[in-house]
Amino acid sequence: MAITKYTCLVCGYVYDSVHGDPDQGIAPGTLFDDLPEDWTCPKCGAPLMDFTEVVRNTSEVIIEEEPVKDEPTKVIKKKKVELPKKNEE
């Protein structure tokens, strides 16, 4: 089952489908889309249309690996390059 959360735009209450809303007869596991049309925010009474889905940031996570002990180390040689001198006038 997908875990979905919706936030009330009026008061900030978060409806979490994992917990449902037992005080209003909504069982745990009830998806937001399955709530009855007359369900309202338990904090402020706002209707369903005043809720927005909480979107998680799915940006890529980059993990840097540490070198393996027995793996040979790569050596990068740098070469010094002299730039031509400017003509002095």
Steps between C-alpha positions, in 0.01 A plus 500: 500500500629845413555736789343834419473816701290808431529838668213733582570833332297681765659376825790271407346176631654195329276209405710183500342194339697274737310640800171597336268711717346267761318788676292547183465127425780484241696176544881486483609422144225710339644687204414868465323430170274254682382749766129580490412826323363647822821434699652817645826598665485390865679819610324778311211340310637578152358284216700250292562760229714698746762223523809451287719193464831507684769438242830357610823627356628220279823664396791269440733431789867465417713286727874530470682173541821474694792328325547129561814422703660255258399686186783686325480876521478696178765767462424806295811681379484872464715676247607857554429712198650844461291758326669726246605832647311809394693745285597799704459825314 
